Amino acid sequence: MLAGALLAVAAAALLAPAPLAARVRQIQCACSPGCPHDTCTTEYQCYTQYMHDELKPLAYGCLRRSRNNLLCENKVPNIPTVICCDTDFCNRRTPSTTMPSSSLEMPSEIPPNILSHILAEAKSTNKPDFTSKLYPLDKPMVLSALFVGLFFLLAILWFGFYLLHKQSRTVKRLWKNRSQGEMTLSLMDVPSTC
């Protein structure tokens, strides 16, 4: 009886709507093409997409997932540049000069007022300063490459130790057989390690 009551309370708690304090803030973004009313709503970021060395945006809209910031890294200069922001309709503003080809380097032709605005916005959102020459370790590509490399290193080490252990067992068995008087070895006694 008590278990049934606890189960009912747990189900009611899970199915109840979240309180207003627990809900995530929504950001309004300018959106094109194909969005109704030329706007969209997201929990994460807005984006504006530019072709390299052009001022006119190709597209703008919403990023839906919180881990979708690979689009914002701009590592390859021959693809469209994507600029991300996280305030209402922040992607409607267009910069007055060419866009940077990489998020690691800042071109010198950006006017000081644009640079101070970008730096102030980056500091107000508690994001890492992108003018640093060092690549920060909180980027998803760096972390995924680190973990994949570590996994392969551990897999190679494990496989090497496995082969050494298997070889030492084979050598011990052959010496044991030889010491017991079996002087002949056949190819059937030596297992293949391939």
DRENLUM-907700 format. One record per residue (C-alpha): residue in three letters; residue number from 0; y, x, z. Coordinates in steps of 0.02 Angstrom, whole numbers. Layout:
BEGIN
SITE sero kevo      y      x      z
SITE  ALA  NUM      Y      X      Z
...
END
This chain:
BEGIN
SITE sero kevo      y      x      z
SITE  MET    0      0      0      0
SITE  LEU    1    120    139     48
SITE  ALA    2     73    239   -107
SITE  GLY    3    111     88   -218
SITE  ALA    4    281     66   -137
SITE  LEU    5    322    251   -158
SITE  LEU    6    267    241   -340
SITE  ALA    7    381     90   -369
SITE  VAL    8    530    179   -288
SITE  ALA    9    498    336   -394
SITE  ALA   10    486    233   -554
SITE  ALA   11    648    141   -512
SITE  ALA   12    737    306   -479
SITE  LEU   13    678    378   -644
SITE  LEU   14    723    225   -746
SITE  ALA   15    895    195   -667
SITE  PRO   16   1046    254   -767
SITE  ALA   17   1123    418   -712
SITE  PRO   18   1279    407   -603
SITE  LEU   19   1445    444   -688
SITE  ALA   20   1460    612   -600
SITE  ALA   21   1295    671   -673
SITE  ARG   22   1340    625   -852
SITE  VAL   23   1393    764   -970
SITE  ARG   24   1570    763  -1038
SITE  GLN   25   1587    712  -1219
SITE  ILE   26   1698    804  -1344
SITE  GLN   27   1777    718  -1494
SITE  CYS   28   1775    821  -1654
SITE  ALA   29   1844    802  -1828
SITE  CYS   30   1697    779  -1945
SITE  SER   31   1668    790  -2133
SITE  PRO   32   1584    749  -2246
SITE  GLY   33   1486    590  -2218
SITE  CYS   34   1539    548  -2040
SITE  PRO   35   1597    371  -2001
SITE  HIS   36   1785    368  -1962
SITE  ASP   37   1792    558  -1994
SITE  THR   38   1749    593  -1811
SITE  CYS   39   1594    633  -1709
SITE  THR   40   1554    652  -1524
SITE  THR   41   1454    792  -1445
SITE  GLU   42   1411    866  -1276
SITE  TYR   43   1424   1045  -1338
SITE  GLN   44   1547   1112  -1467
SITE  CYS   45   1645   1071  -1623
SITE  TYR   46   1637   1185  -1774
SITE  THR   47   1741   1226  -1926
SITE  GLN   48   1657   1314  -2072
SITE  TYR   49   1753   1430  -2189
SITE  MET   50   1700   1530  -2339
SITE  HIS   51   1731   1716  -2314
SITE  ASP   52   1914   1761  -2349
SITE  GLU   53   1970   1581  -2378
SITE  LEU   54   2088   1474  -2275
SITE  LYS   55   2028   1301  -2328
SITE  PRO   56   1883   1237  -2221
SITE  LEU   57   1722   1187  -2309
SITE  ALA   58   1662   1071  -2172
SITE  TYR   59   1688   1028  -1990
SITE  GLY   60   1589    928  -1864
SITE  CYS   61   1486    929  -1704
SITE  LEU   62   1352   1047  -1640
SITE  ARG   63   1223    938  -1555
SITE  ARG   64   1117   1060  -1453
SITE  SER   65   1180   1172  -1314
SITE  ARG   66   1077   1321  -1377
SITE  ASN   67   1133   1304  -1558
SITE  ASN   68   1265   1441  -1546
SITE  LEU   69   1175   1554  -1671
SITE  LEU   70   1286   1469  -1800
SITE  CYS   71   1440   1537  -1710
SITE  GLU   72   1391   1721  -1714
SITE  ASN   73   1445   1759  -1895
SITE  LYS   74   1342   1917  -1920
SITE  VAL   75   1323   1912  -2110
SITE  PRO   76   1489   1919  -2205
SITE  ASN   77   1428   1837  -2367
SITE  ILE   78   1390   1670  -2286
SITE  PRO   79   1519   1542  -2231
SITE  THR   80   1607   1587  -2068
SITE  VAL   81   1582   1461  -1928
SITE  ILE   82   1711   1449  -1790
SITE  CYS   83   1660   1351  -1634
SITE  CYS   84   1769   1272  -1501
SITE  ASP   85   1744   1151  -1357
SITE  THR   86   1896   1040  -1334
SITE  ASP   87   1940    872  -1413
SITE  PHE   88   1979    888  -1600
SITE  CYS   89   1998   1077  -1584
SITE  ASN   90   1917   1100  -1754
SITE  ARG   91   2061   1014  -1844
SITE  ARG   92   2173   1167  -1822
SITE  THR   93   2164   1291  -1964
SITE  PRO   94   2207   1474  -1939
SITE  SER   95   2355   1545  -2036
SITE  THR   96   2262   1698  -2100
SITE  THR   97   2090   1755  -2159
SITE  MET   98   1942   1732  -2045
SITE  PRO   99   1852   1881  -1966
SITE  SER  100   1694   1936  -2056
SITE  SER  101   1605   1977  -1893
SITE  SER  102   1620   1921  -1714
SITE  LEU  103   1613   2103  -1659
SITE  GLU  104   1769   2165  -1746
SITE  MET  105   1941   2090  -1750
SITE  PRO  106   2041   2114  -1909
SITE  SER  107   2212   2192  -1887
SITE  GLU  108   2302   2065  -1998
SITE  ILE  109   2291   1921  -1872
SITE  PRO  110   2466   1877  -1810
SITE  PRO  111   2494   1906  -1622
SITE  ASN  112   2524   1721  -1586
SITE  ILE  113   2353   1673  -1658
SITE  LEU  114   2268   1814  -1564
SITE  SER  115   2349   1767  -1398
SITE  HIS  116   2301   1584  -1424
SITE  ILE  117   2119   1630  -1462
SITE  LEU  118   2109   1749  -1313
SITE  ALA  119   2187   1620  -1196
SITE  GLU  120   2064   1487  -1255
SITE  ALA  121   1916   1606  -1233
SITE  LYS  122   1971   1651  -1056
SITE  SER  123   2003   1469  -1010
SITE  THR  124   1825   1422  -1058
SITE  ASN  125   1748   1568   -960
SITE  LYS  126   1667   1640  -1116
SITE  PRO  127   1643   1827  -1141
SITE  ASP  128   1785   1920  -1224
SITE  PHE  129   1733   1943  -1406
SITE  THR  130   1852   2089  -1435
SITE  SER  131   1732   2205  -1343
SITE  LYS  132   1643   2333  -1453
SITE  LEU  133   1483   2313  -1351
SITE  TYR  134   1366   2172  -1398
SITE  PRO  135   1344   2061  -1244
SITE  LEU  136   1168   2030  -1183
SITE  ASP  137   1191   1842  -1165
SITE  LYS  138   1177   1815  -1353
SITE  PRO  139   1017   1722  -1402
SITE  MET  140    970   1843  -1541
SITE  VAL  141    981   1994  -1425
SITE  LEU  142    878   1908  -1291
SITE  SER  143    746   1845  -1411
SITE  ALA  144    730   2017  -1494
SITE  LEU  145    716   2097  -1322
SITE  PHE  146    578   1979  -1267
SITE  VAL  147    482   1990  -1431
SITE  GLY  148    492   2180  -1427
SITE  LEU  149    435   2184  -1246
SITE  PHE  150    290   2067  -1287
SITE  PHE  151    232   2176  -1432
SITE  LEU  152    247   2334  -1327
SITE  LEU  153    140   2257  -1189
SITE  ALA  154     14   2192  -1317
SITE  ILE  155     -4   2365  -1395
SITE  LEU  156    -24   2446  -1224
SITE  TRP  157   -155   2318  -1173
SITE  PHE  158   -251   2343  -1335
SITE  GLY  159   -246   2533  -1313
SITE  PHE  160   -312   2521  -1135
SITE  TYR  161   -446   2400  -1194
SITE  LEU  162   -505   2523  -1328
SITE  LEU  163   -504   2668  -1203
SITE  HIS  164   -604   2567  -1077
SITE  LYS  165   -729   2513  -1209
SITE  GLN  166   -748   2693  -1271
SITE  SER  167   -773   2762  -1095
SITE  ARG  168   -908   2631  -1059
SITE  THR  169   -997   2680  -1220
SITE  VAL  170   -990   2866  -1178
SITE  LYS  171  -1052   2835  -1001
SITE  ARG  172  -1197   2728  -1065
SITE  LEU  173  -1245   2861  -1193
SITE  TRP  174  -1243   3000  -1062
SITE  LYS  175  -1344   2891   -944
SITE  ASN  176  -1475   2861  -1080
SITE  ARG  177  -1478   3046  -1123
SITE  SER  178  -1502   3098   -941
SITE  GLN  179  -1648   2977   -924
SITE  GLY  180  -1743   3070  -1058
SITE  GLU  181  -1697   2979  -1217
SITE  MET  182  -1651   3126  -1327
SITE  THR  183  -1630   3030  -1490
SITE  LEU  184  -1479   2929  -1536
SITE  SER  185  -1482   2797  -1668
SITE  LEU  186  -1335   2714  -1751
SITE  MET  187  -1383   2554  -1661
SITE  ASP  188  -1338   2636  -1494
SITE  VAL  189  -1157   2671  -1542
SITE  PRO  190  -1054   2512  -1556
SITE  SER  191   -913   2507  -1681
SITE  THR  192   -737   2496  -1612
SITE  CYS  193   -660   2426  -1771
END
